[in-house]
Amino acid sequence: AYSVNPVLFNLLEFKRNPSSSITISDSRFAQKNLQLIEEKSGLKFSEVFVFDGMIKDIISGFWFANSQIHLKNVYISVSFNNFYVSQRNDLVKSADVVIKDPLLYSFNLNVINAAYKCINLKYDNSNYDSTSVINFDKMSFWNDILIKTKNRFYLNYSFPQEYFAELKEIADYCKVNNINLYFVVPPTSIDLQNLIHENGLTEKKEKLLSELSGIAKTYNLDFVNPITSNRELYYDPN
């Protein structure tokens, strides 16, 4: 089910096991060691995450989580290359529509496909190997991601000022309802940071950080340091 529609899967997982302390993100800030976080902080955390998520998906993720439980601590991850206007459907809203309608859920193609895979695996797992590792040339893959990121996000980048109004609305809601809100800019590799500079977008990134910090407390982890300079710590530049 997770491989068919990870957004639908994650929202359902959160709906069944909600926590008042959450992180909302795309895949870069997802799948953390929640048990370790709980041991260190004393707080039970859950994740709402959207693979390949844009800022509009992240914003919708907050309102979805808020509809499931009274929130207390919210950490919203915002990256520079997911902060842009996209004509793609809002993945969270699309999944939420399916979740809210039992009939639509029952006949949704993703659900049917996932159910088929689960049943098939139950009776025939001879071709399933959860430990298999795909061999690939990391540097070629790495450079390919950089090229795709440049073409998709940076060549015609337009700063989406309108989303700050929606983030400010979330911040105002959190203040009224005694919810602690934080923004986190997750670390990316130095190569991706350089790509921003090479495409003349450094000021735009600084504007993003400035605007975010004016809305709520912001933790910027995306700068040159031993972690972001070590390619071995990353699967891809993001």
C-alpha positions, -999 to +999 in steps of 0.1 A: +000+000+000+028+024+009+045+019-025+012+025-044+003+059-027+026+069+001+006+101+009-027+082+013-008+055+034+008+081+057-024+101+063-042+069+072-014+060+095-016+094+112-054+092+114-051+058+133-022+069+155-023+107+159+000+125+183-003+161+195+034+167+187+041+163+150+064+171+121+050+180+087+074+176+057+083+162+024+105+130+023+137+149+033+125+154+069+105+122+071+111+087+086+130+099+116+138+078+146+107+088+165+115+064+194+148+082+199+131+116+198+106+104+224+134+092+246+153+125+244+123+149+246+098+129+266+072+137+238+055+112+215+058+124+179+040+114+147+048+124+112+027+138+083+049+136+052+044+139+015+069+124-009+078+150-035+056+174-015+054+211-024+047+239+001+009+237-006+010+200+004+028+209+036+002+236+044-026+212+038-008+186+059-011+210+089-049+214+085-053+177+081-034+169+112-053+196+131-086+180+121-075+147+137-062+158+172-056+189+193-021+198+184+005+210+209+039+211+191+042+215+154+075+214+134+069+223+097+098+216+073+102+241+045+129+236+018+138+262-008+132+239-037+097+229-025+087+265-020+073+274-054+040+275-073+030+243-089-001+235-110+000+199-097-029+188-076-026+191-038-016+156-028-029+159+008-063+173-002-067+146-029-059+118-004-081+134+023-111+133-001-106+096-005-103+090+032-135+110+040-157+091+016-161+053+023-176+047-011-148+066-029-122+048-008-137+014-016-135+020-053-103+041-055-078+026-079-049+031-055-067+012-028-077-016-051-042-019-065-028-020-029-053-046-018-044-068-048-007-066-040-013-074-004-035-105-012-010-116-039+019-113-014+000-133+012-003-163-011+028-159-032+058-141-018+084-162-037+094-131-058+095-107-028+128-098-013+127-069+012+165-070+016+173-065-021+196-036-029+197-019-063+232-013-075+238+020-092+265+045-100+260+071-072+278+099-088+259+096-121+226+094-101+238+124-080+246+146-110+213+136-127+194+148-096+212+181-097+204+186-134+167+177-128+165+200-098+179+229-118+156+223-147+125+217-126+129+243-099+155+269-106+157+279-143+123+297-142+120+302-104+093+326-092+091+335-056+056+325-043+049+354-019+013+343-016+021+312+005+034+334+033-002+345+039-012+309+044+017+302+067+008+333+087-027+320+090-014+288+105+008+308+129-022+330+140-043+299+145-015+283+166-012+314+188-050+314+195-050+277+203-018+276+223+001+255+198+039+258+197+048+263+160+083+260+146+098+260+110+127+238+101+148+242+070+164+207+066+200+202+056+208+196+020+242+187+004+267+215-004+262+207-041+225+216-039+233+247-019+258+257-046+232+251-073+211+278-057+240+303-058+249+293-094+214+301-105+214+336-089+188+326-062+208+333-030+188+364-022+156+345-028+167+318-003+177+345+023+143+361+018+126+328+025+145+324+058+138+360+068+101+357+061+098+324+079+116+337+110+092+366+110+062+342+113+076+317+138+108+305+154+129+290+126+157+265+127+179+267+096+200+235+092+209+242+055+243+258+056+279+247+050+290+224+078+305+189+082+271+172+077+261+190+045+297+187+031+297+149+034+282+133+004+283+099+021+255+110+045+231+115+016+213+092-008+209+122-032+217+159-031+183+167-015 
